[in-house]
């Protein structure tokens, strides 16, 4: 419930401006002139003070100019002096609106801001706007209208264009932030603020690159859990990636991996500026999609078919009316109306027909959203139809969009729709695309809520054997594992592999092939050959011992000729997997790629020799659980051959395939040395899955699989910290399970707050709050375990049933939390215990647990505020070794501090 650390920046109570002499505009920069005009045009409740870098005086005299925010719009050579002066007058935040600041100077400005304790936005940015405060601290144009949509952009030009577009499309903003290259404040920090901002209901982001994947994913997941987030990313192709890297000095990774990251974060991606505008319209209308079934109501078959076609192209479904709904609606529509797929009212459709159709479709459970398409018809009043659609909107909470085609005759109708809060578009495709963008939010939220641990619930892998194997390969200064080594690593994680034996001579190959049974496959075994097929180092369907002997000799001779420097260990012999699995086996590939920005990413798709030609791959960031593994399989095109009979065979064992993906996820989490992996082919049939071949590439990295700090720094998403789970006995009997909080704890946490006595709620929240707002509740349950930790105490209540059995229900009876402060060396804590569990020692145990978590993170200090009249809490904290001091800024509180060092 405390203010966000960026509140002084984005919601300042007072502002000072360094922009050169206001009475000498010729001495001001272009940005300064625009900024000063903007500030004077919309000064807000507290007009800013204008200072100069030449301002002199004692600190006491200067302190009278103290403000939350200092805005600096000066030539590059004068910025550092102004920033230092802002620190001297105790400003808490600074904004630098400028361009032309080189990277070296930008780094110097960051150091000054850090030294002075200033939160710094800029340099090389256009600033920000906070419309409801009347604050236009930007050089991006006039102050935007007030609304619920936030815009964050790494492009100043796009920021200006978006604001200009919004003026003529009735779109208002809660916050507009321009982030430039070399900025001290990154996108993650802005998203973190917007996630908790009560005035922001949805967020639009334009980015060109990210500087820290873990921090970006953490902030994006937090924001998307609380409100819809739509992202437009530049640099989708290789040339664009190079341009973005040069422009932003930020890492831009593979576009496919970026897609996977956004899905996992619960955000929605758009591919073009046009789609971004369309999505912004839908979000500004506060639509909250619940699925992807779109009902189309139209007075023209042609436009309706265009909309339906585009819906199919982007993965939406048509919302078809149930038989009961169609039966009731039919008599109220024109005789020529059709309800088969579209709700086609025909050219005879009137305003009342539109309203009846929309109200009926909105009430049908088979419909998730609605699109009303109007094409001008002779004798029809476009504005009247629009008023009927606006009236129908009041009866439903489902998304309702409009498309009034044409131009001259529908201008008034579009104004009616805008005034009625209905997002409307000029083309059916744009309208369908807008619904598709925000409907993706619903699907991605299911991925967002998954917080898997690093190890699954499957049998414990042999991590020590895997570690020794990896270390031995790296000790030989090799990066690529041989097939035998790769399969040994897979086997350590219980991934089924085909039995493989190494023959060092032609006679050994003949004997091993005879023992295994024909047909067999022979493959060259060399640590210096990554792709065996490139040197014709694979021979399949060997049918006799003599053929195995001859193939060995021919293969070794051929490889020596093609790669004379390659070390050859011999030839591996294995029974043909198809002979074992039968005709029903499907060849798939499970792999690993390491992206520059997001780190290791798990890949799944069609396998075999045609893998590069087919290019069928779906991606997911680790860690995985069963739900994420199944969704990963479903996104690949090869899934159709697995879920149904193929070439006369039964469906494949998808659970076995899921287990392989889970095992690969475990390997990736535990071993940061893994850089690339191809299990190809992995043959799957109705009896299970088996790895026929594997290629694994390593990279030097920290020792894994042994006791170490549990930071999983190589992963973009920190796994669920299951190591904190434990059972604690309670004083007086009984016990509770203490574990880190999960997203699905939201309702139990809300019940805890609702069940508190008024006095307890006041002591915890310093207000009469009766329940947690939805945005805050989301923020408290989907957390970044890297920068905060919340431990919940879960008690299982048993109640007797009439049949003599018992019902069990879980409830959260306590929660302790730490949140890392911006200095990254200390944290703030909070504690809450249910009234009926007071006096059982739960508060002390929760505080001890969360303090241990803070020590594990390497923090130096933990502190918190407690109301001065909360005697029980003060007594508890003194007993735990906290120092209690007055808090001058808010005298009704006491400041409690505990050193974690020593």
C-alpha positions in Angstrom: 0.0 0.0 0.0 3.1 2.3 0.2 3.9 4.7 -2.6 6.0 3.3 -5.5 9.6 4.6 -5.5 8.9 6.3 -8.8 6.0 8.4 -7.5 8.2 11.5 -7.0 9.1 11.3 -10.7 5.7 10.5 -12.3 3.4 12.1 -9.7 5.5 15.0 -8.3 3.9 17.4 -5.8 6.4 20.1 -7.0 8.7 20.7 -9.9 11.7 22.8 -10.7 12.9 23.4 -14.3 16.4 24.0 -15.7 15.8 25.2 -19.2 17.8 28.3 -19.7 16.6 31.9 -19.4 12.8 31.9 -20.2 13.1 35.5 -21.4 15.9 34.6 -23.8 14.5 31.8 -26.0 17.4 32.1 -28.4 19.6 30.7 -25.6 17.3 27.7 -25.1 17.5 24.4 -26.9 14.7 23.3 -29.2 13.5 20.8 -26.5 13.6 23.5 -23.9 11.3 25.8 -25.9 8.8 23.1 -26.5 9.0 21.9 -22.9 8.5 25.4 -21.4 5.6 26.1 -23.7 4.0 22.8 -22.7 4.5 23.4 -18.9 3.1 26.9 -19.2 0.1 25.7 -21.2 -0.9 23.1 -18.7 0.8 24.0 -15.4 -1.4 21.7 -13.2 -2.1 22.4 -9.6 1.5 23.4 -8.7 3.2 25.6 -11.3 6.9 24.8 -11.7 9.8 27.0 -10.6 12.4 27.9 -13.2 16.0 27.9 -12.1 19.4 28.3 -13.8 22.6 26.4 -13.4 24.2 29.7 -12.3 21.9 29.8 -9.3 23.9 30.6 -6.2 23.3 30.6 -2.5 23.7 28.6 0.7 22.2 25.1 1.0 19.7 26.6 3.4 18.7 29.2 0.8 18.6 26.7 -2.0 16.5 24.2 0.0 13.6 26.6 -0.4 13.5 25.5 -4.0 13.3 21.9 -3.0 11.0 19.8 -5.2 10.1 16.2 -5.9 11.1 16.5 -9.6 13.8 18.5 -11.4 13.3 18.8 -15.2 16.5 19.5 -17.2 16.4 20.7 -20.8 19.8 22.1 -21.4 22.7 21.7 -23.9 24.7 18.5 -23.2 27.6 20.4 -21.6 25.4 22.0 -18.9 23.4 19.0 -17.9 25.8 17.6 -15.3 25.9 20.8 -13.4 22.1 21.1 -13.3 21.8 17.5 -12.2 24.2 18.1 -9.3 22.3 21.2 -8.3 19.1 19.2 -8.3 20.8 16.8 -5.8 21.9 19.8 -3.6 18.3 21.1 -3.3 17.2 17.5 -2.3 15.1 16.7 -5.4 14.1 13.0 -5.4 13.8 12.5 -9.1 15.2 14.1 -12.3 14.1 14.2 -16.0 16.5 15.1 -18.7 14.8 16.1 -21.9 17.6 16.4 -24.5 19.3 14.7 -27.4 22.8 14.5 -28.5 24.1 13.0 -25.2 26.8 10.5 -26.0 27.1 7.1 -24.2 30.1 8.2 -22.1 28.3 11.3 -20.9 25.1 9.3 -20.3 27.1 7.0 -18.0 28.5 9.9 -16.1 25.0 11.3 -15.6 23.8 8.0 -14.2 26.7 8.0 -11.7 25.8 11.5 -10.6 22.1 10.5 -10.1 23.1 7.4 -8.2 25.4 9.4 -6.0 22.7 12.1 -5.3 19.9 9.5 -4.7 17.9 10.7 -7.8 15.7 8.5 -9.9 16.7 9.6 -13.4 14.6 9.4 -16.6 16.7 10.2 -19.7 18.8 11.5 -21.3 17.9 11.5 -25.0 14.2 11.2 -24.4 11.1 13.4 -24.9 10.0 13.1 -21.3 6.5 12.1 -20.0 3.0 13.3 -19.6 0.6 12.7 -16.6 -2.7 14.1 -18.0 -4.9 13.9 -14.9 -2.3 16.1 -13.1 -2.2 18.5 -16.0 1.6 17.8 -16.2 3.2 17.8 -19.6 6.8 17.3 -18.8 7.6 16.5 -22.4 8.7 17.8 -25.8 6.3 15.4 -27.5 3.4 17.8 -28.2 0.3 19.0 -26.5 -1.0 17.4 -23.3 -3.0 14.2 -24.1 -6.5 13.7 -23.0 -7.1 11.9 -19.8 -7.8 8.2 -20.0 -6.9 4.8 -18.7 -4.3 3.7 -21.3 -0.6 4.0 -20.6 1.9 4.4 -23.4 5.6 3.6 -23.0 7.9 3.9 -26.1 11.6 3.7 -26.8 11.0 5.9 -29.9 10.4 9.6 -29.5 9.0 9.8 -33.1 6.5 7.1 -32.4 5.5 8.7 -29.1 4.7 12.0 -30.9 2.8 10.2 -33.7 0.8 8.2 -31.2 -0.3 11.3 -29.3 -1.2 13.0 -32.5 -3.3 10.0 -33.6 -5.0 9.8 -30.2 -6.3 13.4 -30.4 -8.5 12.5 -33.4 -9.5 9.1 -32.2 -10.9 9.9 -28.7 -8.1 8.0 -26.9 -6.9 9.3 -23.6 -3.9 8.3 -21.5 -3.1 7.8 -17.9 0.6 8.1 -18.5 2.9 8.7 -21.5 6.6 7.9 -21.1 9.3 8.3 -23.8 12.4 6.3 -23.2 15.4 7.1 -25.4 18.8 5.4 -26.0 21.3 5.3 -23.1 18.4 6.1 -20.6 19.2 5.6 -17.0 15.7 4.3 -16.3 14.7 1.3 -18.3 11.5 -0.1 -19.5 11.2 -2.6 -16.7 11.2 0.2 -14.0 8.4 2.0 -15.8 6.3 -1.1 -16.2 6.8 -1.8 -12.5 5.3 1.6 -11.7 2.4 1.2 -14.2 1.6 -2.2 -12.7 0.6 -0.6 -9.4 -0.8 2.7 -10.9 -4.5 2.8 -10.1 -5.3 5.2 -13.0 -3.8 2.8 -15.6 -6.1 0.0 -16.8 -4.1 -1.1 -19.8 -0.6 -0.6 -21.3 0.8 -0.2 -24.8 4.6 -0.7 -25.2 6.9 0.0 -28.1 10.4 -1.3 -27.7 13.5 -1.8 -29.8 15.6 -3.8 -27.3 16.0 -4.8 -23.7 19.1 -4.6 -21.5 18.2 -7.2 -18.8 15.9 -10.1 -19.7 15.3 -11.2 -16.1 14.3 -7.7 -15.0 12.2 -7.1 -18.1 10.3 -10.4 -17.8 9.7 -9.8 -14.1 8.2 -6.3 -14.6 6.2 -7.4 -17.7 4.8 -10.4 -15.9 3.8 -8.3 -13.0 2.1 -5.7 -15.2 0.4 -8.2 -17.4 -1.0 -10.0 -14.4 -2.7 -6.8 -13.3 -3.8 -5.3 -16.6 -3.6 -6.0 -20.4 -0.2 -5.2 -22.0 0.2 -4.9 -25.8 3.8 -4.8 -27.2 5.1 -3.7 -30.6 8.7 -4.7 -31.1 11.0 -3.3 -33.7 13.8 -5.3 -35.3 11.9 -8.4 -36.3 14.3 -9.2 -39.2 18.1 -9.5 -39.1 18.7 -6.1 -40.6 16.2 -4.5 -38.2 17.9 -6.3 -35.3 21.3 -4.7 -36.3 19.7 -1.3 -36.5 18.0 -1.6 -33.1 21.2 -2.8 -31.5 23.1 0.2 -32.9 20.4 2.6 -31.9 19.6 1.4 -28.4 22.8 -0.3 -27.4 20.5 -3.0 -26.2 20.2 -6.7 -26.8 17.7 -7.8 -29.4 17.2 -11.5 -29.5 15.6 -13.9 -31.9 12.1 -12.9 -33.0 10.7 -16.4 -32.3 12.2 -16.4 -28.8 10.7 -12.9 -28.2 7.3 -14.3 -29.1 7.7 -17.1 -26.6 8.8 -14.6 -23.9 5.8 -12.3 -24.4 3.4 -15.3 -24.3 5.0 -16.5 -21.1 4.7 -13.0 -19.6 1.0 -12.9 -20.4 1.4 -10.0 -22.8 0.1 -9.6 -26.3 2.3 -8.8 -29.3 1.3 -6.8 -32.4 3.3 -6.8 -35.6 2.7 -3.3 -37.0 2.0 0.3 -36.2 -1.5 -0.1 -37.5 -2.2 -3.1 -35.3 -0.8 -1.1 -32.3 -3.4 1.7 -33.0 -6.2 -0.9 -33.3 -5.2 -2.6 -30.1 -5.0 0.8 -28.4 -8.5 1.6 -29.4 -9.8 -1.7 -27.9 -7.8 -1.3 -24.7 -8.9 2.3 -24.3 -12.5 1.1 -24.3 -11.5 -1.1 -21.2 -12.5 -4.3 -23.0 -11.7 -7.5 -21.1 -11.8 -10.5 -23.4 -12.8 -13.9 -22.1 -12.0 -16.0 -25.2 -11.6 -16.0 -28.9 -15.1 -16.7 -30.3 -16.2 -13.6 -32.2 -19.8 -13.2 -33.3 -20.1 -11.0 -36.4 -23.3 -9.0 -36.9 -23.5 -7.3 -40.4 -25.9 -5.8 -42.9 -23.8 -7.0 -45.8 -22.6 -10.5 -46.6 -19.4 -9.3 -48.3 -17.9 -7.4 -45.4 -19.0 -10.1 -43.0 -17.1 -12.8 -45.1 -14.0 -10.6 -45.1 -14.2 -10.3 -41.3 -14.7 -14.1 -41.0 -11.8 -14.9 -43.3 -9.4 -12.7 -41.3 -10.6 -14.2 -38.1 -9.7 -17.6 -39.3 -6.3 -16.4 -40.5 -5.3 -15.1 -37.1 -6.6 -18.0 -35.1 -10.0 -16.7 -33.9 -13.2 -18.7 -34.0 -16.6 -17.6 -35.2 -19.0 -17.2 -32.3 -22.0 -19.2 -33.7 -25.4 -18.8 -32.0 -26.8 -21.8 -30.2 -29.9 -23.4 -31.7 -32.0 -22.0 -28.9 -30.7 -18.5 -29.4 -31.2 -18.6 -33.2 -34.7 -19.9 -32.7 -35.7 -17.0 -30.5 -33.9 -14.4 -32.6 -35.0 -15.5 -36.0 -38.6 -14.1 -35.9 -37.2 -10.6 -34.9 -35.0 -10.3 -38.0 -35.8 -9.6 -41.7 -36.9 -12.6 -43.8 -33.6 -12.5 -45.8 -31.5 -12.6 -42.6 -29.1 -15.6 -42.1 -27.8 -17.1 -38.8 -25.7 -19.9 -40.2 -22.2 -18.6 -39.4 -22.4 -14.9 -39.6 -25.4 -13.0 -38.3 -26.2 -11.4 -41.6 -29.1 -9.1 -41.3 -29.1 -8.4 -45.1 -29.5 -5.0 -46.6 -32.9 -4.7 -44.9 -31.3 -4.6 -41.4 -32.5 -1.7 -39.3 -31.3 -0.1 -36.1 -33.7 -2.3 -34.1 -32.5 -5.4 -36.0 -28.9 -4.6 -35.0 -29.9 -4.1 -31.4 -31.9 -7.3 -31.2 -29.0 -9.4 -32.8 -26.3 -7.9 -30.6 -28.3 -8.4 -27.4 -29.1 -12.0 -28.3 -25.5 -12.8 -29.3 -24.1 -11.1 -26.2 -26.3 -13.4 -24.0 -25.2 -16.6 -25.7 -22.5 -18.5 -23.8 -20.9 -19.6 -27.1 -19.9 -16.0 -27.8 -16.9 -14.2 -26.3 -17.0 -10.9 -28.2 -19.0 -9.1 -30.9 -18.3 -7.1 -34.0 -21.0 -4.9 -35.6 -20.3 -4.2 -39.3 -22.4 -1.5 -41.0 -22.2 -0.9 -44.8 -24.1 2.2 -46.1 -27.4 1.2 -47.6 -30.0 3.3 -49.4 -32.6 4.6 -47.0 -30.6 3.5 -43.9 -29.5 5.9 -41.2 -25.9 5.1 -40.1 -26.1 7.3 -37.0 -29.4 5.7 -35.9 -27.9 2.2 -36.2 -24.9 3.4 -34.2 -27.1 4.7 -31.4 -28.9 1.3 -31.3 -25.5 -0.5 -31.0 -24.5 1.9 -28.1 -27.8 1.1 -26.4 -27.1 -2.7 -26.8 -23.7 -2.3 -25.3 -25.2 -1.4 -21.9 -26.6 -4.9 -21.6 -23.3 -6.8 -21.8 -19.8 -6.8 -20.4 -18.4 -8.6 -23.4 -16.2 -6.8 -25.9 -18.2 -5.0 -28.6 -16.5 -3.4 -31.5 -17.8 -1.5 -34.5 -16.9 -1.2 -38.2 -18.7 1.6 -40.0 -17.5 1.3 -43.6 -17.3 4.1 -46.0 -16.6 7.7 -45.2 -18.8 10.7 -46.1 -22.1 9.2 -44.8 -20.8 7.6 -41.6 -18.9 10.4 -40.0 -21.7 11.3 -37.6 -22.2 7.6 -36.7 -18.5 7.2 -35.8 -18.8 10.1 -33.4 -21.8 8.4 -31.8 -19.8 5.2 -31.3 -16.8 7.2 -29.9 -19.0 9.0 -27.5 -20.6 5.7 -26.5 -17.2 4.1 -25.7 -17.3 1.7 -28.6 -14.0 1.2 -30.4 -14.7 1.4 -34.1 -12.7 0.9 -37.3 -12.9 1.6 -41.0 -12.2 -1.9 -42.2 -13.4 -5.4 -41.1 -9.8 -6.7 -41.0 -8.7 -3.9 -38.6 -11.6 -4.5 -36.3 -11.1 -8.3 -36.2 -7.3 -7.7 -35.6 -8.1 -5.5 -32.6 -10.3 -8.2 -31.1 -7.6 -10.8 -31.9 -4.9 -8.8 -30.2 -6.8 -8.3 -26.9 -8.3 -11.8 -27.0 -4.7 -13.2 -27.0 -4.5 -11.7 -23.6 -6.9 -14.3 -22.2 -4.9 -17.2 -23.6 -1.6 -15.9 -22.5 -2.8 -15.3 -19.0 -3.0 -19.0 -18.6 0.7 -19.3 -19.4 1.5 -16.4 -17.1 0.0 -18.1 -14.0 2.4 -21.1 -14.4 5.2 -20.9 -11.9 7.0 -24.3 -12.1 9.9 -25.3 -9.8 13.3 -26.2 -11.4 12.7 -29.9 -10.8 9.4 -31.6 -11.7 7.6 -34.2 -9.6 9.1 -37.0 -11.7 11.7 -39.4 -10.3 14.8 -37.6 -9.1 17.5 -37.4 -11.9 21.1 -38.4 -11.4 22.4 -34.8 -11.2 25.8 -35.8 -9.9 26.5 -38.2 -12.8 25.4 -35.5 -15.2 27.6 -33.0 -13.6 30.7 -35.2 -13.7 30.0 -35.9 -17.4 29.8 -32.2 -18.3 32.9 -31.3 -16.3 34.9 -34.1 -17.9 34.0 -32.8 -21.4 34.8 -29.2 -20.5 38.1 -30.3 -18.8 39.1 -31.7 -22.3 38.4 -28.3 -23.7 35.7 -29.7 -25.8 32.3 -28.1 -26.4 30.4 -30.8 -28.4 29.4 -34.1 -26.7 29.7 -37.3 -28.7 26.5 -39.3 -29.4 27.4 -41.7 -26.6 28.0 -38.8 -24.1 24.8 -37.0 -25.2 22.8 -40.1 -24.7 24.4 -40.7 -21.3 23.4 -37.2 -20.2 19.8 -37.8 -21.4 19.7 -41.1 -19.5 20.8 -39.4 -16.3 17.6 -37.5 -16.5 15.6 -40.6 -17.3 15.0 -39.8 -21.0 14.6 -43.1 -22.9 17.4 -43.6 -25.4 18.1 -46.4 -27.9 20.7 -48.8 -26.7 24.0 -47.7 -28.3 27.3 -49.5 -28.3 30.7 -48.2 -29.6 32.6 -50.4 -32.1 36.3 -49.6 -32.5 37.0 -52.0 -35.3 35.1 -53.5 -38.2 34.9 -56.9 -36.5 33.4 -55.3 -33.3 30.8 -53.6 -35.5 29.9 -57.0 -37.0 29.6 -58.7 -33.7 27.6 -55.9 -32.0 25.2 -55.7 -34.9 24.6 -59.4 -34.7 24.0 -59.3 -31.0 21.5 -56.4 -31.2 19.6 -57.9 -34.1 19.0 -56.5 -37.6 18.3 -54.0 -39.0 20.9 -51.7 -37.3 22.2 -48.1 -37.8 25.9 -47.2 -37.8 27.1 -43.6 -37.0 30.5 -42.1 -36.9 31.6 -41.2 -33.3 33.9 -38.1 -33.2 34.1 -35.2 -30.8 35.1 -33.0 -33.7 32.1 -33.7 -36.0 28.9 -32.0 -35.0 26.7 -33.0 -37.9 27.4 -36.6 -38.9 25.3 -36.5 -42.1 27.5 -33.7 -43.5 30.4 -36.2 -43.8 28.1 -39.2 -44.7 28.7 -40.5 -41.2 25.3 -42.2 -40.9 24.2 -45.5 -42.4 20.7 -46.9 -41.8 19.0 -50.3 -42.3 22.1 -52.5 -42.2 20.7 -56.0 -42.6 23.7 -58.3 -42.0 26.9 -58.7 -40.1 29.0 -58.6 -43.3 27.3 -55.4 -44.3 28.0 -53.9 -40.9 31.7 -54.8 -41.2 32.0 -53.3 -44.7 30.0 -50.2 -43.8 32.4 -49.6 -40.8 35.4 -49.6 -43.1 33.9 -47.5 -45.8 32.5 -44.9 -43.3 35.8 -44.5 -41.4 37.8 -44.1 -44.6 35.3 -41.6 -46.0 35.3 -39.5 -42.9 39.1 -39.5 -42.7 39.2 -38.3 -46.3 36.7 -35.5 -45.8 37.9 -34.4 -42.3 41.5 -35.6 -41.9 42.0 -33.7 -38.6 38.9 -35.1 -36.9 39.5 -37.5 -34.0 37.5 -40.7 -34.6 36.6 -42.8 -31.6 34.9 -45.5 -33.7 31.4 -46.1 -35.0 28.3 -46.5 -32.8 25.9 -49.4 -33.5 22.3 -49.3 -32.5 19.2 -51.2 -33.5 16.9 -49.3 -35.9 14.3 -47.5 -33.8 11.6 -47.9 -36.4 12.1 -51.7 -36.4 11.4 -51.5 -32.6 8.5 -49.0 -32.7 6.6 -50.1 -35.8 4.9 -48.0 -38.5 3.1 -45.8 -35.9 6.3 -44.0 -34.8 6.5 -40.2 -35.5 9.8 -38.4 -35.7 9.9 -35.2 -33.7 12.7 -33.0 -32.4 13.2 -31.6 -28.9 15.9 -29.1 -28.6 17.5 -26.1 -26.8 18.7 -22.8 -28.2 20.4 -20.0 -26.2 19.1 -16.6 -27.1 21.4 -13.6 -26.5 18.6 -11.7 -24.7 16.4 -14.4 -23.0 18.9 -17.2 -22.5 18.0 -20.9 -22.9 14.8 -21.6 -24.8 13.2 -25.1 -25.3 12.2 -25.9 -28.9 9.8 -28.6 -30.2 8.7 -29.5 -33.7 8.9 -32.0 -36.5 12.1 -34.0 -36.6 14.0 -36.3 -38.9 16.2 -35.4 -41.9 13.7 -32.8 -43.2 13.8 -30.7 -40.0 15.4 -27.6 -41.6 13.2 -27.8 -44.7 10.0 -28.2 -42.7 11.0 -25.5 -40.2 8.3 -26.5 -37.8 9.2 -25.2 -34.3 7.5 -24.0 -31.3 9.3 -22.4 -28.4 8.9 -21.9 -24.6 11.0 -20.5 -21.9 12.0 -22.8 -19.0 11.1 -23.9 -16.5 8.2 -26.0 -17.8 5.4 -27.9 -16.1 2.9 -30.3 -17.6 0.5 -27.6 -18.7 3.2 -25.6 -20.4 4.6 -28.7 -22.0 1.2 -29.6 -23.5 0.7 -26.1 -24.8 4.2 -26.2 -26.4 3.3 -29.4 -28.2 0.0 -28.0 -29.4 1.6 -25.0 -31.0 3.7 -27.1 -33.4 2.3 -28.2 -36.7 3.4 -31.8 -36.1 0.9 -31.9 -33.2 -1.9 -32.9 -35.6 0.0 -36.2 -36.5 0.4 -36.9 -32.8 -3.1 -36.4 -31.6 -4.8 -38.6 -34.2 -4.1 -41.8 -36.0 -1.2 -41.5 -38.5 -0.8 -43.8 -41.4 -3.3 -46.2 -39.8 -1.6 -46.2 -36.4 -3.1 -45.1 -33.0 -2.5 -41.7 -31.4 0.9 -41.1 -29.9 1.6 -41.2 -26.2 1.6 -37.4 -25.5 2.2 -37.9 -21.8 5.5 -39.6 -22.6 6.4 -36.7 -24.9 5.5 -34.3 -22.1 7.8 -36.2 -19.7 10.7 -35.7 -22.2 10.0 -32.0 -22.3 9.9 -31.8 -18.5 13.2 -33.6 -18.3 14.9 -31.3 -20.8 13.5 -28.4 -18.7 15.2 -29.9 -15.6 18.5 -30.2 -17.4 18.3 -26.6 -18.6 17.5 -25.3 -15.1 20.2 -27.3 -13.4 23.1 -26.9 -15.9 23.8 -23.4 -17.2 26.6 -24.9 -19.3 24.1 -26.3 -21.8 24.0 -24.1 -24.9 22.5 -26.1 -27.6 20.7 -29.4 -27.8 19.1 -31.5 -30.6 17.3 -34.7 -29.7 16.5 -35.6 -33.3 14.8 -37.8 -34.1 12.8 -38.5 -31.0 10.4 -41.2 -32.1 7.0 -41.2 -30.4 4.3 -43.8 -30.7 1.4 -45.2 -28.6 3.9 -47.0 -26.3 6.1 -44.0 -25.4 9.1 -42.0 -26.7 12.7 -42.9 -27.4 15.7 -40.7 -28.3 17.4 -42.1 -31.4 20.1 -39.5 -31.8 21.2 -36.4 -29.8 23.6 -33.6 -30.1 24.6 -31.4 -27.2 26.8 -28.4 -27.2 28.3 -26.9 -24.0 29.6 -23.5 -22.9 31.8 -22.7 -19.9 29.7 -21.5 -17.0 29.3 -21.7 -13.2 29.4 -25.1 -11.6 25.9 -26.5 -11.6 24.2 -29.5 -9.9 26.0 -28.8 -6.7 25.2 -26.6 -3.7 25.2 -23.0 -4.9 23.3 -19.8 -4.7 19.8 -20.5 -6.0 19.7 -17.5 -8.4 19.4 -19.4 -11.7 20.9 -16.4 -13.3 21.0 -18.0 -16.8 17.1 -18.2 -16.9 14.9 -15.3 -17.9 12.2 -16.5 -15.5 13.2 -17.5 -12.0 11.8 -20.9 -11.1 9.4 -21.3 -8.2 11.6 -21.5 -5.1 10.3 -24.8 -3.7 13.2 -25.1 -1.3 11.5 -22.7 1.0 8.6 -25.1 1.6 8.4 -26.6 5.1 6.0 -27.6 7.8 6.0 -25.7 11.0 4.4 -26.7 14.3 2.3 -24.2 16.1 2.3 -23.4 19.8 -0.6 -25.1 21.3 -0.8 -27.9 18.7 -1.3 -28.3 15.0 0.9 -27.2 12.2 1.0 -25.0 9.1 2.7 -25.4 5.7 4.9 -22.4 4.9 5.8 -21.9 1.3 6.4 -19.0 -1.2 3.2 -17.4 -2.5 1.7 -18.5 -5.9 -0.6 -16.7 -8.3 -3.5 -19.0 -7.4 -3.3 -17.9 -3.8 -5.1 -14.6 -4.7 -8.5 -15.7 -3.3 -7.1 -17.1 -0.1 -5.1 -13.9 0.5 -8.3 -11.8 -0.1 -10.2 -14.0 2.4 -7.4 -13.4 4.9 -7.8 -9.6 4.6 -11.6 -9.8 4.7 -11.5 -11.9 7.8 -9.4 -9.4 9.8 -10.9 -7.3 12.6 -11.0 -3.6 11.7 -8.2 -2.8 14.2 -6.0 -5.5 12.6 -6.7 -4.1 9.1 -5.8 -0.6 10.3 -2.6 -1.7 11.9 -1.5 -3.5 8.7 -2.7 -1.0 6.0 -3.0 2.3 8.1 -6.5 2.6 6.5 -10.0 1.3 6.8 -9.5 -0.9 3.7 -11.9 -4.0 3.8 -10.3 -5.9 0.9 -7.4 -5.7 -1.5 -8.1 -3.9 -4.9 -7.8 -6.4 -7.8 -4.6 -4.8 -9.2 -2.9 -4.9 -5.8 -4.0 -8.5 -5.2 -2.5 -9.5 -8.5 0.7 -7.7 -7.7 1.0 -9.4 -4.3 0.5 -13.0 -5.6 2.4 -13.0 -8.9 5.8 -11.8 -7.7 9.3 -11.8 -8.9 11.1 -14.2 -6.5 14.3 -12.5 -7.6 13.6 -9.1 -6.1 11.0 -10.0 -3.5 9.7 -12.9 -1.5 6.4 -13.6 0.2 5.9 -16.6 2.5 2.4 -17.7 3.2 1.3 -20.0 6.1 -1.3 -22.4 4.9 -3.5 -24.1 7.4 -5.7 -27.1 6.5 -9.1 -27.1 8.2 -11.1 -30.3 8.6 -14.8 -30.5 9.0 -16.9 -33.6 9.6 -19.4 -34.8 7.1 -22.7 -36.5 7.8 -21.4 -39.8 6.4 -18.6 -39.8 9.0 -15.9 -38.6 6.6 -14.1 -35.3 6.6 -13.8 -32.3 4.2 -10.6 -30.4 4.0 -10.1 -26.8 3.0 -7.0 -24.7 2.9 -6.7 -21.1 4.2 -3.9 -18.7 4.4 -3.4 -17.6 8.0 -0.3 -15.5 7.7 2.0 -13.9 5.2 5.4 -12.2 5.5 7.0 -10.3 2.6 10.2 -8.5 1.7 10.6 -6.2 -1.3 14.1 -5.2 -2.4 14.6 -1.4 -2.5 16.0 0.3 -5.6 19.5 0.4 -4.0 19.6 -3.4 -4.3 21.2 -3.7 -0.9 18.3 -3.4 1.5 14.6 -4.4 1.6 11.3 -3.5 3.2 9.2 -6.1 5.1 5.6 -6.5 6.0 3.8 -9.1 8.2 0.2 -10.1 8.6 -1.3 -12.9 10.8 -4.9 -13.9 11.0 -6.6 -12.8 14.2 -7.5 -16.3 15.3 -3.9 -17.4 14.9 -2.3 -14.8 17.1 -0.3 -16.0 20.1 0.8 -19.2 18.4 4.3 -18.1 17.4 3.4 -17.8 13.8 4.4 -14.1 13.4 7.9 -14.9 14.8 8.4 -17.9 12.5 7.2 -16.0 9.4 9.6 -13.1 10.2 12.5 -15.5 10.8 11.8 -17.2 7.5 11.6 -14.0 5.5 14.7 -12.6 7.2 16.6 -15.8 6.1 15.4 -15.2 2.6 16.8 -11.7 2.7 20.1 -13.0 3.9 20.2 -15.5 1.1 19.8 -12.7 -1.4 22.9 -11.0 0.1 21.0 -8.0 1.4 22.6 -5.9 4.1 19.5 -4.5 5.9 15.8 -5.1 6.4 13.5 -2.4 7.5 9.8 -1.6 7.9 7.3 0.9 9.2 4.8 0.1 12.1 2.2 2.4 13.5 3.3 3.8 16.8 0.3 2.5 18.7 0.7 -1.1 17.4 2.2 -2.3 20.7 2.1 -6.0 19.9 4.0 -5.6 16.6 6.6 -3.4 18.2 7.1 -5.9 21.0 7.5 -8.7 18.5 10.1 -6.9 16.4 12.2 -5.8 19.4 12.2 -9.4 20.4 13.5 -10.4 17.0 16.4 -7.9 17.4 15.1 -5.0 15.4 16.0 -1.5 16.3 13.0 0.8 16.7 13.3 4.5 16.0 11.0 7.5 15.3 10.2 8.1 11.6 10.4 11.9 11.2 8.7 12.0 7.8 5.5 10.4 9.2 5.5 10.8 13.0 2.6 8.3 13.5 5.0 5.5 12.4 8.1 3.9 13.9 11.0 2.8 11.7 12.3 -0.7 12.5 15.7 -1.8 11.2 17.7 -5.0 11.4 21.2 -5.5 10.1 21.7 -8.7 8.2 25.5 -8.6 8.2 27.7 -10.1 10.8 
